[in-house]
Amino acid sequence: MNTDQFEKSAPDSPALQRYMDTHKFLSLVQGKNIFMSKMSGFKDNLEGSLSAQDFFETTNDASIFDVAMNSHGKEAADMIEEINSRTFDTIFGAQLKDRAVDFFYKAREWIYVSCWYKSQAECPAMWDLYGGKNSVCIFTTEEKLRKVTLKAQNVDNLVFENVLYINHRQAKFGNSLDPFISKAAAYGFEKEFRTIAWKNDAAPLQHNINNLHGITTDEINISNFIDKIVISPFSDSWYADSIRSICTQYGIDVQVIESSLKSGRIDDLYQAMESLQEDGLVLTRP
């Protein structure tokens, strides 16, 4: 394809997308805020866990095994006492190494995340996994997401990161945040960008369960936050009008369009010209 023939008017930077069913969309427009779920609710059990290499450095298991095999008596007891006082760095501050495994389970209860698909183009797999038949995908930008989530409630720290897709048997984490922005390589198609929030106070880590399902941002202007709303390619014929009615009801001035995955074949000149106009492309020469 000779792309020199076309002049782009649309931005090249990736958009952020969120696929959601009607219930979640209504929750967004009615609540006028971004919900951030606690990490323990995620399906990928490897999120917020140690890699094989980091297990040896972060826990005391290897050191205690070495003492058990090579030392005895008071010498062994003194060595084990010293080993059990060792700590490792975490986003909640220093934690005892002998409680490392327990820490990573508990931390998932007290870290809040908002997940976004980072791409200009829609993804059929994301429609299947997170949308469903009658669902929508909202488009926004990283800049807008940063702006509205800077005022997340009841947290001290807020970071924005692209997710790392790794092999947990081979990877080595570079810092204390990495375990919470890493997923199994099998999820790489998600191209995830996430907002991560937590409090400095490590006291909640004394509890196994967080009774909150998540937290929210302060109230946001939905019309300013959303660039466009795309309707699922699998939706019923009436669904797009229903979403438009919801937008009108809640005073949301956002374009609602059909999915690009519903585009038909281009069989004549008028269809070709219309398609270029919809995508912000202008034919510059034959």
N, C-alpha and C positions, 0 to 999 in steps of 0.2 A: 504493500500500500504506500502510495506517495503522499505522506502527511504534509508535505510542503504546500499542497494545494489548499489547505484549510488554515484559517486564522481563528485562534481560540479567543473567546471573550470571557469564558468561565475560568475561575482560579484553578491552579494545578495542585495546590496543597490539599492533602487528604482531609476529608470531613470526618466528624465523629457521628456515629449512628447508634441508635438504641432501638432494638426491636421489642415490641410489647403487645400484649393482648389488650382488649378493650378495657378490662378492669384496671390494669396498670395505667393506661392512658387517662382514664377518668380520675384516677388517684393523683396523677400529675397535674391535670388542669384544675381539679377541685382544691387540692392542697396547695398548689402554687409553690412547690418546693421540689428539690431533688432528694430522693430517698437513698440512703447509703446502708446497705445490708451488712450485718456482721459476717465475718468471713467463714465462720463455722457452718453457715447454711449452704456453702458451695459444694457442688457435687464432686469436684476433683479433690480427693482425700490427700493428695500430695502437696497441695497448696499450704504454705505455712509449716512445712516439715523440713527436716535436715536431709541433705544429700548424703550419700555413703561416705564421701571423703570428710565432710564437715562433722559427721557423727563422731569420728575418732578425735577430732580437735575440740569439739564442744562438750562432750560428755567425759566423765571420769572412768568409763568402763575399761578402756584399754590400759590405763595406768594402774587401776586396781587389779586387773588380771595379771599384769606384770609383777606387781608386789606379791600377789598370792603364789605365783610360780617361783619367785626368786628370793623372797625374804621370809623371815619368821620372827616370832617372839616380839619383844618390845620395839625392835627396829621396824618391823612390819606395822605394828600398831601406830607408831609415830608417823610413819610415812602415809598411812591411810588417813590419819587425822589431818595431815597437811593437805593431802589430795582433796579431801572433802570440804576444805575451806576455799578452794579455787573457784573463781568466777569467770563468766564470759560476758561480753558486751551484747546488749539487746536494745531495741528501740524504746524499751521501758526502763533502761538503766541496767546496771550490773546484776546478774542473777547467778546463783550457785550452780556449778556444773553438775553436781549430783542430782539436780532437779531439772536438768535440761529437757529431757523428753516430756515431762509433765508441763514445763513452761510452754512448749510449742503447741500443745493441745489447748491449754488455757488461753494463750494469746489470741487464737483464732476467735474466741468469744468476745474479745475486747478491741478488735480492729475492724473498722468499718470501711466498706469499699463500694464505689460506684463504677460499673464496668461499661465500656463503650467499644464498639467496633470501629477501627480506624481505617477508612477507605473512602474513596470517591464513589465507588460502585457498590451496588447492593450484592448480597451474598445469599444464594438459594438455601444454603445450609443453615444460615442464621435465621431465615424465615421459618424453617422447619423446627429448629431447636427452641427459639425464643419468641416467635410470633404465633404461628398457627394459622388456621384458615382465615378467620376474621380478626385481623390485627393491623398494626401500623408500625412504621419505622420513622422516628423523628431524626432529622439531620440538624446538627449544630457545628460549632467549631471548638477547637481546643481553647482558644482565647476566651470564648463565652463561657465555657465550662469552668475554667479557672476563676473567672470573675464571680460567677454565682455561687460556687462552692467555697470561696474564701471565708464565708460566714456560716460554716457548718456549726451546728449547735453542740455544746458540751464537749468540745475537743480542744486540744492544745496544739496538735500537729496536723498539717495537711500537706500531702505531697502528690505530685502528678507524674506518673511513670508509664512507659511502654512495658508491657509484660514480657518477661524473658521466657522462652520456651526451651526446656532443657531435658537432658537425660539425668534423672536423679541418682542413677548408679555411678555416673562419671563426673558430674559437674562439681565445681568448687565455688562457693559463694564468696563474693568480694567484700560484702559489708553486712551489717545487721538487718538491713531492710530487704535484702535479696530473697530470703525465704518467702516473703509475703508478696513479692511481685514476680514469682516464678511459677510456671505451670508445666505439666508434662508436655513433651514435644508433640504428642498426638493432638493437642489442642491448638497447634500453630495456626490453623485456618481462621481462628477467631480474631487475629490481629488486634489484640486487646490493648486498649489504653485505659488506665484506671486512676481514680482518685482514691487515696488511702488516708484515713484519719484515725487518730488515737489520742488518748490523754497521757500526760507525763506521769501521772500518778500510777504506780504499779500496785497499789493496794487491791484493786479489783481482781488481780491475778490470784489472790488467795481463794477466790471462789471459782468453782468449776463451771457454773452456768451464769450467763448474762440474761436476765429476764427480758431485756430489750431485744426486739428483732433487728433493730437498726436505729439510725438517727436521720434527721433531715436538715437541709439547709434552711436559712431564713427565707422568707417569702421572695419570690422572683417574678419578673415580668415575663410571662410565657411567650408573648408575641415577639419580644426582643431576643429571647433565648433560642427559639426554634427557627431555623431557616426555612424548612419545608417539612411537610408530613406526607409520607409515601404509603399508599394502600397496598396491602398484601396482594400478590398476584393470584393467590388462591381464594380470595374473598368472594362472597356472594355479590350479586349485581347491585343490591341496595346498600351495601356497606359504606361505600365512599360518601354517599349523600348523608348517611347517618353520622359519619365523622364530621362532615361539614356543618351539620346541624349542631353538634356538640360545640364546635368551635364558635359558631355564632352565638349560642346560648351563653358561653363563658367569655365572650368578647375577645376571642383570639383571632388576630388578623394574620393568618399564615396560609400560604398556598398549600392546598391538598391535591396531590396528583396521583395518578395510577403508577404502578410499578413499571420500571423499564423492562422487566422480565415478561411483560404482557405485550411488548412490541411485536407487531406482525412483520411479515416480509415486505420489503420495498419493491413494488412492482411497476410503479409509474413515476413520472417526473414530479408530480404534485406531492406524492408521499415522500419522495426524497427531499424536496425543498422544505416541507413541513418538519421532517425529522431533523434537519440541520438547524432550523430556527429554534426548535425546542431545546436543543443541546447547546445553544449559544454559539454555533459555528456558522461562518460565512464563507461561501465559495468565492475564492479570490480570482481564480482563472480556470479556464476549461482544461 
